[in-house]
Amino acid sequence: MSSEVVPSESTTFWQSIQRAQATIHSLSLILGPLPEPLTFSENPTISLLHDANISHDISSRLHHPNSGSGDDNLCRWLYDTFQSTDPGLQLVVLNFLPTIIRVYLSRVVSQKSLAGFEAILLAFYAHETVIRGGEPLTVILPNLTNPSVYHEAKVPTKSKAVDLNIAILSPALEPCGTVRSTKRARIIGVALELYYSKIHDMPLTSKQEFCEFCVDWAGHNRSLEEEKQSNPNSDVSCADQQEEMIQVKGGEEEHKKKGRRIPLPWELFQPILRIVGHCLLGNSNSEELKEVALIAVQCLHLRALHDMNPQAILASRSLLRLAKMPSDTIFKPHLVSDSSDLTASQLASND
Amino acid sequence: MLCTCSGQQFQLEENEMPQSPESLATRDFSVSGLSSKTGDWDSKFDDSQVDDVESTLKETLSLNYEEARALLGRLEYQRGNCDAALQVFQGIDIRGLRPRMIKAIAERTQHRKNRPKGENLQVNLMSMHSVSLLLEAIFLKSKSLEQLGRHKDAALECKNILDIIESAWPDGMPEGVRGESKLKEMFHKALELLPKLWKQAGFLEEAISAYRRALVRHWSLDLKRWASLQKDLATVLLYGGAEVPLPQQFQQVWGHMTPTSNIEEAILLLLILMRKVAFQEINWDAEIMDHLIYALSLSGQFELLAGHVEQVLPGIYSRGERWYLLALCYSAAGLDDVALNILKKGLGHSERKHKPHLPSLLLGAKLCYKNPYHACEGTNFAMKAIEFTNNQEKHLRGVASHLLGVYYGYCAQSSISDSQRLRLQSESLKSLHHAATIEKDDPEVIYSLGRENAIQRNLNTAVESAIKYLDMVGGSSVSGWKLLALVVSAEQNFKDAEAIVDLAIDETGKVDHLDFLRLKALLQVAQEQPRNAIDTYRILLAMIQAQKELKSWSTSSEGKAVKDLEMEAWVDLSFIYTKLESWNDSYVCLEKAKSVEIFSPKCWHATGMLLEAQSLHVDALVAFSVALSIEPDYVPSMVSIAAVLRMFGGKSLSLARSFLMNALRLEPTNHNAWLNLGYISKAEGSLHQAADCFQAAYELRQSSPVQNFTQTLSNCHI
């Protein structure tokens, strides 16, 4: 038996290597000759995903004023690569999702054809629709009267099962053939949900860029700076040390082309916040990522306050508060009372 | 920290567990500077300890080597020489010793309970003390590796401890394990260390399974450490970003109450922690609450969340903060009235001493906004918000001005006098313009400006705003398309308006098509194309039928909107047939409309129009009165009653006039009312006045949309 399994595994392995090499070859036709180590790498997919030069090259091409049309070769390559159904190669494409969304959204207003970008986004949407079978993503809310893996019920449960409360994390998906304007936010939101599901494997730069773009999308960087300069202790603004950094960032931003503030309905805000939440509180060792994620959350929170969307306010507010808290508040027993008093008094003073 | 810890444990242990004189452990005491208290341990002798001593003695020779290394390694570690410690520890063959350690732990703890007195333990069984020492060696080896930055190796090392203990105690820590405090402590530390190491090494899946290993079985961790682990697991599950399903073996054991996704598992853990907080088993921890708020906000469970906010003991949040949080929860849950009441409390008399909480004011202003009856209250909230914004919160002042502008517009519609209305209307535009200067990038302000200008019939400005708005949102707003189509129709440019509706149908989803189809049909009627209009209504009604069968709308309000639309479509059709003098068809349509919703003034108004067209004046009057008895402020019926009464002439004229005046008070832009008022004035002989009325009627008609602005256009989406 095993002698049969092994060769088939190795053939699929070789197939995937070949596929990756073919993909890299077709990329080289667009970008020009690629560095040799990539072409001969043992795991070309991973090398491609983490190759900073190529990523940079592709991003700058995506930012090119004429990119994204129906006959854009790079878009076609991204589309074909994603359709290859090779998980590793799909990651390579997802890596550029933040850039694609940013460029696409900034050009949506212009009358230019963006069919290239739209094809990629629709491919993400369709992929996710197939995975979920069009069904909504739900969460069954635990009822503590039933015992679970992590606790025992204090009261013995009755024979009748307690009603389950089902919450919807992401509504049902309808198939979409084109990007209609009113569906755009949803399509991008679903693409971002796909990105989030793979975020653990995403290169740091991709996440970092995403957080930077969020600042533009939220459109409150300027008000954040103003607020900080005059009132560092307000409820929204964060620790003082961020102040200088934001100013520096602001200076840098002016060199780059600024992105647009975009409408942020909940269907878009929610996946964005989940990604930023991961960057901020996930287990990343990169301080730089955390810093930029913190700015993103601050801007998103300001935007939520501005839009007066209670859902968004609650979610972004708690992320912001968590980012400000000293880590580990339960574990040190003698510190617990102090720290909780501190929080209470801080809250009182903030209020 | 660790060195003092282990020192203390040795002190404790030493009372219960005597060591053989040859053991290196004794040497360690002298090195650590701790004197052995050999006082009264003889009195505490029991046979288990005899066994221990016996077996230790039996094994001394064979184990000394490992023990020596363990102790030496500890010394090096305590001195901070991780490299040296590691080298020493590496000389211990953990793999080889593992089976004996497992056996020792299992046998000794089991036998202590069940073993009849006097029965001897197996020969060659390791002593508990040796096991503890070895476990400590593994633990310190792992710590050394951690400090050398080799997190993965450290984790693999640390995992050994868990594997050993789990193999020895497959069902968790047995009851009544006393005396092995050092072993327990080592194990607990390893439980806590392992997931941290995996996290540091970047292995999320391993970290999660390490947490689960620690939490699923009962390892008699103390409550705080247990809670801390639960919180850490919840955090990793919430923000880790990788879906790591619960292993099969956990799922089978517990039947239906197994989390099926990471976020579900995180919520379960957080709810358990909140319950521990509520029972005061652990102290209040703001982090748990914030994680819970985050998780429940993502999944839209706001009533549940509100319940948890209400359970928080006083003193943790300030009152203002708590009310704000609660209001946010209730408003997110769709209970706007509850939220509004709570906010009023937060801003009411008892809180006068404090500076008002700006976000609360804004939220209050927004909550009033969905309900025109609260316009006045909303105005107050918005004005107060503007009053309390300072320079730093400039963008929030923009929001407040925006809301204020919208409220002035509302109030203008319900004001009694013309002068007041004009004043409010100009205030409204002023506030909105002010908001637009602060909020240059906010498309919603532009929408409100467009809407207000449309209502005030400043059509050119309204068209500009509508186009600008649609540009800014990239055509993604249904209301934007409606606004543009209606304003263009108000310019009497029906053809373009229809083209805009067609474009909108291309750009929007299926649910929104229904509204646009009706608008299209109305535009076709305005262009005197009844045949096309009837076709459009046929499509519309077929789509409604299909949706009804699929029940594709998600909320009851959506369902009601579709029902209303169905009724309106039939009423519109009846108007078309009335105009074509096809009475029977018109009747059939009205019957259909009434079968959908009989208590609608629109149905009865249409009935009146049909009767009126057939010159059945008295019957028509009855139908109009029914419409007014259902909705006393239903303007079209007022105007129609007046029109019928006018034809009766004589005393009825003054009655008709009063109906018209009332109608114009409610809807000053109703050109039909002005027209009829003109006729009445003419009949009464005041020609000058009549001319004015006709003039007004003409001008208003030239700028009236096919559908009422205020009823069709929703508010902006802030």
Interface residues (C-beta under 8 A of the other chain):
Chain A: L105 V108 V109 V139 I140 L141 P142 N143 L144 N146 P147 S148 V149 Y150 H151 A161 N165 A167 I168 L169 P171 R180 S181 T182 K183 R184 A185 Y196 S197 I199 H200 G219 H220 S223 E226 E227 S230 N231 S234 D235 R261 P263 P265 Q270 L273 R274 G277 H278 L280 L281 G282 N283 N285 L302 L305 H306 D307 M308 P310 Q311 I313 L314 A315 R317 S318 L319 R321 L322 M325 D328 T329 I330 F331 P333 V336 S337 S340 T343 A344 L347 A348 D351
Chain B: K199 Q200 G202 L204 A207 R212 L215 V216 K224 R225 A227 S228 Q230 K231 T235 V236 L238 Y239 G240 G241 A242 E243 L246 F250 V253 W254 H256 M257 T258 P259 T260 S261 I263 E264 I267 L268 L269 L271 I272 R275 I282 N283 W284 D285 A286 E287 M289 D290 H291 I293 Y294 L296 S297 L298 S299 G300 Q301 F302 L304 L305 G315 I316 Y317 S318 G320 E321 L325 A327 L328 C329 S331 A332 A339 H354 H357 P359 L362 L363 K366 N391 Q392 E393 K394 H395 L396 G398 V399 D441 D442 P443 D471 M472 V473 G474 G475 S476 S477 V478 D506 E507 T508 G509 D512 S554 H717 I718
